[in-house]
Each structure stands twice: as C-alpha cells, then as structure tokens.
C-alpha cells in the first residue's frame, strides 16, 4: 500500500491539490509522534490561518473519515503545526512483507516511465588516454542511473560519448612515428599509448615544431588520409578493448559508443541554423552566440580558423539524440567544472527555438582523488582506475583470508567486495561532494560501507540457510526492533523514485546502510532460530528474507554483487 496516498486521499484543503499534499507528507524525525507527518506551514498563506490551527482543524475533520476501526491508520494527532498519523502496525507489517516476498527482485520497481526514453551520457572516456580514478564517478553514477530508470519502466539509453576528436590524435601519431612500434603498443595497450602521449609533451617543450606537426596530422585525419585514419582507428580499438575489462568489472553497459567524431558531419546544419536565425556574431575572428544578457560569457561555435569546439559538437549530438530517440530527458553525467559549458549550449539551443532544450539535464558531480593528491595526464601523473579496483580486490582478499580462511570461493568473494567498495565509495555521499578515496575507509567492515552491507546480507543468508525460507507466517506481538526494520524496508519504492527524481543514487546507498544497521539491531536483540515460540520464529525468518531481498534489490541498482558467504 502507498500509505502517503491513503492519507492524502483523506485530506481536503481548499486550493491545495492531492498531489501537493502527497509530496509534503514525510517521515517524522521522532517516531513517537507518528509514522507519517503532514507539516501545515505551507498552507498558512492559502488558508490565512496559523499552521497550529490548520493542523487542529484537519484533525477534527478527519475523525469522520478515519474511524477507530480503520485497518490502516490507528491514530491522528496535531502537534505544533504538524498533523501526525500512526499506522496500524500489524496491517502495515503484513502489507509490507507480503509485497516484498511476492514481488522479490521486482520490489521497488514500477511502470511510471512506460513509453518514455531517457538518454544518459556517461563515462565518455578519451581514446588513447588513461581510464583513471577521475572517471570513477561519471561511470558508476551513470551506470546506477541507467539501472534505476530501467527499473522504473523507462527505456534508458546509455551513451558513451567517446572523446575521439582533436589534436591529441595528431600528437599520438607524431609520437608513434618517432618513438613507437606496433609490438610494444599491442602488448602495452592504453598504458603504452599514454607513455607516448607523455613523451610527446615532454619533447614538445624543447621542440615546439612538434605541435605544428601534430596539428597537421590531425588535419589529415579529418581529410580522410588512409594511413592516419588507420592509426586513429587502431588507437581507438586498443582503448576500447582495454576499458571493456573495467566496464565488465563494474557491470557497466552502453547502448551507443557514438563519440565526438561521429558528429563531425552533423555540425554544419547547426551552424547554418544559427546563422539563419541571426544568432551568430563575430568576435575576434571567431563565431559566437552572445549570452551576456543571460549572465554568461559568449558561447564559441567556431574558432577563428573555422574549426569546431565542444559546444558545437554537443549541440549536434543533442539534436541527433532528439531525432533518433525522441527522449523524455537527456542526462549529461559530467563533473561540476563543466557547469558553464552546459548552461551555455543548453541556452543556445533554447534560443534556437528547440522546445526540448528544457529536457536537457546536467547531472553534475564532485571530483574524486586519492589521498596522494591530484593528477595530470600530460605529465604522466595518473592513477589508473583498473589499478585502484585491483588494489581493493587484493586488500579485500587479505581481510577475508584473515577473518575466514576456510571460506570457499575466496577470490570471487574478494572481487565482489573489492569492486563493491570502489562503487559504493563513489556513490554513498551526495553526488556533488568532492571525494578523497581511502582504501581503508571503503573496506571497513564496521563503517557505512558496502562491506558492512554485504556482511549483513551474508549473516541474513546464513540464518535462512539454517532456518529455511518461510512463506506462511503469522504476526506475533511486535518488538520495537521488528517494527523499525519493517518501516525501513518499506521505504524502498519511495527511495528508488526519489533517487530517479533527484538523479541521486546515494539515496539507495544510504537506504542500504540504514536497513543493514536496523537488521543487525534486530538480529542481536531478537532471537530468530531460538525464538521463544514457533510463531515468532517463522515471522522473524520471513522478516529476515524480506530484508535480504530489499538489500539485494538496492545493491543490484548500484551495480554491486552480494556474496552468499563472507
């Protein structure tokens, strides 16, 4: 049951819709006050009364709509401008657990997005450049949003907008012809290409003519030179082969790898339309759209030499995606440093009369760094994401080997724990926060970590293996721990919906930690296998099963595996 809807349907406020009431109903911080609360402060202006008076009047009018025999709501109270509701505990517990045990892996899913497509541009790696720790957030955040929207019935389209256009490819060709050989590059892959890229920049400081040569090679790529194109495609193939290993580890999938070069022949129509609508003006030889009126610097469309920029290519990509997918929303999972870029090209598309420009969303996130400090691709000071993942797996294996040396499939468990720690470390906090990645912190069995949740699941799984899966149960006299646990797992559908609405998978990560904490409190304070009677034992086994299912569903959306044993 949607308890918020049940409550909202019984409340009538002149000038306020049921949807507005529904959105305001929340869980009170003090559960002694009630299970749900409606703050009445926002109604004061409409009704021209104090929130306290509004709450009192609503309480009295609801006495007719919620009789004492109501199977859902057991009590209504008005306190300091809040209308509080207590739920009939037995009915609430039964409805929640039956729903989870019946829906299983579909608990929390919905069809709200049926018929709607959401494009998600994420990861978007650069060809022939390291897939480093800085790419972690966009990759796992985009991957989580992809799963969440599919779970809610949308058709999610994952797009890896490859950075496969620009002078850096001319630099690589120049470096390869000077210092590279095919065998070394084939063997070393992206790391060998990165070494060439770093060497080029070191040498170009002493030999600036190398930069001119690089620009010339890139122009040859644009002109379709056979040799340069062959090298370009080879570099791209090597990169994608290397990064696919990481995507497989992180369970990341894409439906399109259309990168910047894909749009090279699709930019001219955008430029022509801007000219036709008299939005282009000249500035120091460049063609720009003046955005001063909107508090922004000009959006450069063409440089003085006639070449395109990111904005031009992104506008062409947005138009292509609208034409191809007719998206409901198009998300760009890109770091907050690019805030201005997205504001600019979104505004330009709006000025062009594209009514769908309002459906473009920049999902900004903070930066990820290691405790050692910052990175620079050009200087070769980078931390490969693959190394970070492998180090976490190694550390996880060592911890597991110490804690449970006889555990079967230690390698597989260590992989799930290590990879999960990397993903969870990037998703647990609000996405806009900068993250300093700490191996010790993410692998802490006792902290707010994926390892803690995974260990809790292993504990629940162990209980179920010993006690069995119970489908037929009665509700005993409930303990505080049992009620709190059911209330926690009952919030999962709403949590998933909120994560989608706010583009914030951290909601789901925090749900998992909260449920794990409440389950452990229940586990230690309520005997399960040695319960005082069969009725309590069966109920607690069913509750353990429902809890485990909700945690599995949450971690599946984050892309984290759960071992059966740890």
WOHU-V419273 format. One record per backbone hydrogen bond with DSSP energy under -0.5 kcal/mol. CO is the residue of the C=O (numbers start at 1). NH is the residue of the N-H. E is the energy in kcal/mol with one decimal. If there is no record, write none. Layout:
# WOHU-V419273
co:nh:e
CO:NH:E
CO:NH:E
This chain:
# WOHU-V419273
co:nh:e
1:3:-1.1
2:6:-2.2
3:7:-2.4
4:8:-2.9
5:9:-2.5
6:10:-0.5
7:10:-1.4
8:11:-1.6
10:12:-0.5
11:13:-0.5
13:16:-2.1
16:13:-0.5
17:21:-1.9
18:22:-2.9
19:23:-2.4
20:24:-1.3
21:25:-1.4
24:39:-0.5
26:28:-0.6
26:37:-2.7
29:31:-0.8
30:33:-1.6
30:34:-0.6
36:85:-2.9
37:26:-2.5
37:39:-0.6
38:83:-2.3
40:43:-1.0
41:44:-1.0
43:47:-2.9
44:48:-1.6
44:49:-1.0
50:54:-2.4
51:55:-2.5
52:56:-2.1
53:57:-2.6
54:58:-2.6
55:59:-2.0
56:60:-1.9
57:61:-2.3
58:62:-1.7
59:63:-0.6
60:63:-0.6
61:64:-0.7
62:66:-2.4
67:70:-1.9
72:74:-0.5
72:88:-3.9
75:86:-2.9
77:84:-3.3
79:82:-1.6
81:40:-2.5
82:79:-2.5
82:84:-0.7
83:38:-2.5
84:77:-2.4
85:35:-2.8
85:36:-1.9
86:74:-2.7
86:75:-1.4
87:89:-0.7
88:92:-2.5
89:93:-2.8
90:94:-2.5
91:95:-2.4
92:96:-2.4
93:97:-2.6
94:98:-2.5
95:99:-1.7
96:100:-2.1
97:101:-2.7
98:102:-1.7
99:103:-2.6
100:104:-2.6
103:106:-2.6
104:107:-2.1
106:109:-2.2
111:114:-1.8
113:116:-2.5
116:155:-2.7
117:328:-4.0
117:329:-1.2
118:157:-2.7
119:331:-3.4
120:122:-0.7
120:159:-3.1
121:333:-2.8
122:124:-2.6
125:163:-3.1
126:129:-1.7
130:132:-1.3
131:385:-2.8
131:386:-0.6
132:135:-2.3
133:136:-1.6
135:139:-1.7
136:140:-2.6
137:141:-2.8
138:142:-1.6
139:143:-2.0
140:144:-2.1
141:145:-2.3
142:146:-2.3
143:147:-1.8
144:148:-2.8
145:149:-2.7
146:150:-1.7
147:151:-2.4
148:152:-1.3
149:154:-2.2
150:153:-1.6
151:110:-1.6
152:113:-2.6
154:156:-0.9
155:118:-2.1
156:158:-0.6
157:120:-2.9
157:159:-0.5
158:255:-2.8
158:256:-1.7
159:122:-2.1
159:161:-0.9
160:162:-2.0
162:164:-1.7
162:260:-2.7
163:127:-1.9
166:169:-1.6
166:170:-0.5
167:170:-0.7
167:171:-2.1
168:172:-2.1
169:173:-2.1
170:174:-2.4
171:175:-2.6
172:176:-3.1
173:177:-2.5
174:178:-1.4
175:179:-3.2
175:180:-0.7
176:180:-1.5
181:185:-2.0
182:186:-2.9
183:187:-2.0
184:188:-2.7
185:189:-2.6
188:191:-1.2
188:192:-0.6
189:193:-2.0
190:194:-2.3
191:195:-2.0
192:196:-1.7
193:197:-2.2
194:198:-2.5
195:199:-2.4
196:200:-2.4
197:201:-1.7
198:202:-2.0
199:203:-2.7
200:204:-2.8
201:205:-0.9
202:206:-0.5
203:206:-1.0
203:207:-1.8
207:210:-2.3
208:211:-1.1
208:212:-0.8
209:213:-1.9
210:214:-2.4
211:215:-2.2
212:216:-1.9
213:217:-2.2
214:218:-2.3
215:219:-2.1
216:220:-1.7
217:221:-1.7
218:222:-2.2
219:223:-2.0
220:225:-3.0
221:224:-1.3
225:229:-2.7
226:230:-2.0
227:231:-2.1
228:232:-2.4
229:233:-2.7
230:234:-1.8
231:235:-2.7
232:236:-2.0
233:237:-2.4
234:238:-2.5
235:239:-2.1
236:240:-2.6
237:241:-2.0
238:242:-1.9
239:243:-2.8
240:244:-1.7
241:245:-0.7
242:245:-0.9
242:246:-0.7
243:247:-2.5
244:248:-2.5
245:249:-1.7
246:250:-2.2
247:251:-0.6
247:252:-2.8
248:251:-0.7
256:160:-3.0
257:259:-0.7
259:262:-0.9
259:263:-0.6
260:263:-1.4
261:264:-1.5
263:266:-1.7
263:267:-0.5
267:270:-0.6
267:271:-2.2
268:272:-3.1
269:273:-2.1
270:274:-2.2
271:275:-2.1
272:276:-2.6
273:277:-2.0
274:279:-2.8
274:280:-0.8
275:278:-1.8
279:290:-0.5
281:288:-3.2
283:286:-2.1
286:283:-2.8
286:288:-0.6
287:301:-2.9
287:302:-1.9
288:281:-2.8
288:290:-0.5
289:299:-2.4
291:294:-1.6
291:296:-1.9
292:295:-2.0
298:300:-0.7
299:289:-2.1
301:309:-0.7
302:287:-2.4
303:306:-2.3
307:303:-2.8
309:313:-2.0
310:314:-3.1
311:315:-2.3
312:316:-2.0
313:317:-2.3
314:318:-2.5
315:319:-2.2
316:320:-2.3
317:321:-2.6
318:322:-2.2
319:323:-2.5
320:324:-2.7
321:325:-3.0
321:326:-0.7
322:326:-1.4
329:119:-2.2
330:361:-2.8
331:121:-2.9
331:333:-0.5
332:334:-1.4
332:363:-2.1
334:365:-0.5
335:338:-2.0
336:339:-1.9
338:342:-2.0
339:343:-2.3
340:344:-2.7
341:345:-2.3
342:346:-2.2
343:347:-1.9
344:348:-2.4
345:349:-1.9
346:350:-1.9
347:351:-2.6
348:352:-1.5
349:354:-2.2
350:353:-1.7
353:355:-1.1
354:357:-2.1
355:358:-0.8
356:359:-2.0
357:360:-1.6
359:330:-2.5
361:332:-2.6
361:363:-0.8
362:364:-1.3
363:334:-0.8
365:336:-2.2
367:435:-3.7
369:437:-3.5
370:373:-1.6
373:370:-0.8
376:380:-0.7
376:381:-1.6
377:380:-0.8
380:382:-1.5
381:376:-2.1
382:384:-0.6
383:133:-2.2
384:388:-1.7
385:389:-2.6
386:390:-2.6
387:391:-2.3
388:392:-2.0
389:393:-2.3
390:394:-2.5
391:395:-2.5
392:396:-2.5
393:397:-2.4
394:398:-2.1
395:399:-2.2
396:400:-2.8
397:401:-2.7
398:402:-1.6
399:403:-2.4
400:404:-3.2
404:407:-1.9
407:410:-0.6
409:413:-2.4
410:414:-2.9
411:415:-1.9
412:416:-2.1
413:417:-2.6
414:418:-3.2
415:419:-2.7
416:420:-1.8
417:421:-2.1
418:422:-1.6
419:423:-2.3
420:424:-3.0
421:425:-2.0
422:426:-1.0
423:426:-0.8
423:427:-1.2
424:428:-2.2
430:433:-2.0
431:366:-3.0
435:369:-2.5
435:437:-0.7
437:371:-0.9
438:442:-2.3
439:443:-1.4
441:444:-1.3
442:451:-0.6
447:449:-1.9
449:453:-1.5
450:454:-3.2
451:455:-2.7
452:456:-1.9
453:457:-2.3
454:458:-2.3
455:459:-2.0
456:460:-2.4
457:461:-2.8
458:462:-2.1
459:463:-1.9
460:464:-2.1
461:465:-2.1
462:466:-1.7
463:467:-3.0
464:468:-2.6
468:470:-0.6
471:473:-0.7
474:476:-0.6
476:478:-0.6
479:483:-2.2
480:484:-2.5
481:485:-1.9
482:486:-2.4
483:487:-2.6
484:488:-1.7
485:489:-2.3
486:490:-1.9
487:491:-0.5
488:491:-1.1
489:492:-1.3
491:495:-2.5
492:496:-2.6
493:497:-2.1
494:498:-2.3
495:499:-2.5
496:500:-1.9
497:501:-2.4
498:502:-2.6
499:503:-0.5
499:504:-2.3
504:507:-1.9
505:508:-1.0
505:509:-1.8
506:510:-2.7
507:511:-1.8
508:512:-2.2
509:513:-1.8
510:514:-2.6
511:515:-2.7
512:516:-2.4
513:517:-2.5
514:518:-2.2
515:519:-2.6
516:520:-2.3
517:521:-1.7
518:522:-2.2
519:523:-3.2
520:524:-2.1
521:525:-1.8
522:526:-2.4
525:527:-0.5
528:531:-1.2
533:537:-2.2
534:538:-2.8
535:539:-2.0
536:540:-2.6
537:541:-2.2
538:542:-2.2
539:543:-2.5
540:544:-2.3
541:545:-2.1
542:546:-2.4
543:547:-2.4
544:548:-2.5
545:549:-2.3
546:550:-2.0
547:551:-2.1
548:552:-2.4
549:553:-2.4
550:554:-2.0
551:555:-2.5
552:556:-2.2
553:557:-1.5
554:558:-1.2
555:559:-1.1
555:560:-2.9
